[in-house]
Amino acid sequence: MGGGTQIGKVRGLGPAHHGSHHWLLQRFTAAGNLLTVLYLAFSLILLQDLSYPRVMSWLSSPSGALPVALLIVSVFWHARLGLQVMIEDYVHDAGRRFAAILVLNLAAFAGAATGLFFLLRIVMLSAAASAAGAAAMAQAAAAGAQ
């Protein structure tokens, strides 16, 4: 009995249906990386000085923290997509491929989470410092009024 053509036997098998989506995601994350890096570069150029307090205050503002957070997520996502392609192309054993992609996913998630954690820490420390400064100014004003 005929089993059909060779192409009929393999049609629908393999990762053929996900390639264009994966390719588009790589391009979108690359474009996002480019846009956020350009925004951050121009923002830093437009700062009056690059002293530590000035950069920290800029980074703790929403116009600094949000693009950095987007850049962190986009860079780790883009790296994960690129490394996944390499693993799929060069690791032929299914068990090792699964393990490598699992480690890759964990590393990408851990890297992005760590970057976002430290960014959140910068924002929170800056907010606490500005609140302490405002409280000290209010206390000084109250002492001066007496």
Backbone torsions as a table, in degrees:
resi	resn	phi	psi	omega
1	MET	NA	149.4	-179.2
2	GLY	-82.3	139.4	178.6
3	GLY	-100.4	8.9	-177.2
4	GLY	89.6	-176.4	-179.7
5	THR	-80.5	167.0	179.2
6	GLN	-64.0	-40.8	180.0
7	ILE	-66.2	-32.7	178.5
8	GLY	-66.6	-30.1	179.9
9	LYS	-72.6	-32.1	-175.1
10	VAL	-103.8	-4.8	-178.8
11	ARG	-61.1	131.3	179.2
12	GLY	88.3	-5.2	179.0
13	LEU	-96.2	152.6	175.8
14	GLY	86.7	-176.2	-174.7
15	PRO	-86.3	20.7	-174.0
16	ALA	-63.3	-24.7	-176.5
17	HIS	-86.0	-7.9	-176.0
18	HIS	-112.0	-2.6	-175.3
19	GLY	-64.8	-43.6	-177.9
20	SER	-68.6	-36.6	177.6
21	HIS	-64.4	-44.1	179.1
22	HIS	-63.3	-43.0	179.5
23	TRP	-63.0	-43.6	178.7
24	LEU	-64.2	-40.8	178.4
25	LEU	-61.8	-40.5	177.5
26	GLN	-62.0	-41.7	-179.5
27	ARG	-68.8	-39.5	179.4
28	PHE	-66.5	-42.1	179.1
29	THR	-69.0	-34.5	176.6
30	ALA	-65.0	-42.6	178.0
31	ALA	-65.5	-40.7	176.8
32	GLY	-62.7	-41.4	176.7
33	ASN	-60.8	-45.6	-178.7
34	LEU	-61.8	-46.7	-178.2
35	LEU	-64.5	-44.2	-179.0
36	THR	-70.3	-36.0	177.1
37	VAL	-66.1	-41.4	177.5
38	LEU	-63.6	-42.9	177.6
39	TYR	-60.5	-46.0	-179.3
40	LEU	-66.4	-38.7	178.9
41	ALA	-64.1	-46.8	179.2
42	PHE	-67.4	-34.8	177.6
43	SER	-64.8	-41.8	179.0
44	LEU	-69.4	-35.5	177.6
45	ILE	-65.1	-36.8	-177.3
46	LEU	-79.0	-9.6	175.0
47	LEU	-66.7	146.7	-178.7
48	GLN	-64.8	-45.3	177.5
49	ASP	-141.1	162.3	-178.8
50	LEU	-107.0	36.8	176.8
51	SER	-70.9	157.7	-177.2
52	TYR	-57.3	-50.1	-179.6
53	PRO	-61.6	-37.6	-178.4
54	ARG	-67.3	-44.6	179.9
55	VAL	-67.9	-38.7	178.4
56	MET	-65.4	-39.6	178.0
57	SER	-67.3	-37.0	176.8
58	TRP	-66.7	-41.8	-178.4
59	LEU	-68.6	-28.1	180.0
60	SER	-82.8	-9.8	176.5
61	SER	-81.5	157.1	179.8
62	PRO	-60.8	-31.8	-179.7
63	SER	-72.3	-14.7	175.7
64	GLY	-103.2	-41.3	-174.6
65	ALA	-73.0	-40.6	-177.1
66	LEU	-64.2	-47.8	177.1
67	PRO	-63.2	-35.2	177.3
68	VAL	-66.4	-40.8	177.8
69	ALA	-63.4	-43.0	177.4
70	LEU	-63.7	-38.1	178.4
71	LEU	-65.2	-42.2	179.2
72	ILE	-59.7	-49.9	-178.9
73	VAL	-63.7	-44.5	-177.3
74	SER	-66.5	-39.9	-179.6
75	VAL	-66.0	-45.4	-179.7
76	PHE	-68.7	-34.9	177.1
77	TRP	-66.9	-44.0	179.5
78	HIS	-63.0	-43.1	178.6
79	ALA	-63.6	-40.6	178.8
80	ARG	-62.6	-42.8	179.6
81	LEU	-63.5	-43.9	-179.8
82	GLY	-66.3	-42.9	179.2
83	LEU	-69.7	-30.9	176.2
84	GLN	-63.2	-40.6	177.8
85	VAL	-62.2	-43.4	178.8
86	MET	-61.8	-43.3	179.9
87	ILE	-63.7	-45.5	-178.9
88	GLU	-64.2	-32.3	-178.5
89	ASP	-79.2	-35.4	-169.2
90	TYR	-112.5	-12.6	176.4
91	VAL	-102.0	113.7	-172.1
92	HIS	-95.3	-24.9	179.4
93	ASP	-76.3	127.2	-174.5
94	ALA	-63.2	-39.2	179.9
95	GLY	-66.3	-43.6	178.4
96	ARG	-68.5	-36.4	178.2
97	ARG	-62.6	-44.5	179.0
98	PHE	-61.6	-45.4	-179.7
99	ALA	-64.5	-42.2	-179.2
100	ALA	-65.1	-41.1	179.3
101	ILE	-69.4	-35.2	176.2
102	LEU	-63.6	-46.2	177.6
103	VAL	-63.5	-40.3	178.2
104	LEU	-60.8	-46.2	179.3
105	ASN	-61.7	-43.4	179.1
106	LEU	-64.6	-41.5	179.9
107	ALA	-66.0	-41.8	179.6
108	ALA	-65.5	-43.0	178.7
109	PHE	-64.6	-44.0	-179.7
110	ALA	-64.1	-40.8	179.1
111	GLY	-64.4	-46.1	179.4
112	ALA	-65.7	-41.8	179.6
113	ALA	-64.5	-39.4	178.4
114	THR	-65.2	-45.2	178.0
115	GLY	-60.6	-43.4	179.4
116	LEU	-68.7	-35.4	177.1
117	PHE	-62.0	-46.5	-179.5
118	PHE	-68.6	-34.0	175.0
119	LEU	-65.4	-43.3	177.4
120	LEU	-62.7	-37.5	178.2
121	ARG	-63.6	-42.1	177.2
122	ILE	-61.7	-45.1	-178.7
123	VAL	-64.3	-42.9	-178.6
124	MET	-68.5	-41.3	178.3
125	LEU	-64.5	-38.2	178.4
126	SER	-67.8	-39.5	178.1
127	ALA	-65.7	-40.1	178.6
128	ALA	-66.2	-39.7	179.5
129	ALA	-66.5	-40.5	179.5
130	SER	-70.4	-33.8	176.4
131	ALA	-67.8	-39.1	177.9
132	ALA	-66.7	-39.0	177.5
133	GLY	-65.0	-40.3	178.3
134	ALA	-66.5	-38.7	178.5
135	ALA	-66.8	-38.4	178.0
136	ALA	-66.4	-39.0	178.4
137	MET	-66.7	-40.4	178.9
138	ALA	-65.8	-38.3	179.1
139	GLN	-67.5	-40.1	178.2
140	ALA	-65.9	-38.9	178.3
141	ALA	-66.5	-38.8	178.7
142	ALA	-67.6	-38.6	179.0
143	ALA	-68.4	-35.5	179.0
144	GLY	-70.9	-28.8	-178.7
145	ALA	-75.1	-20.9	-178.4
146	GLN	-80.4	NA	NA
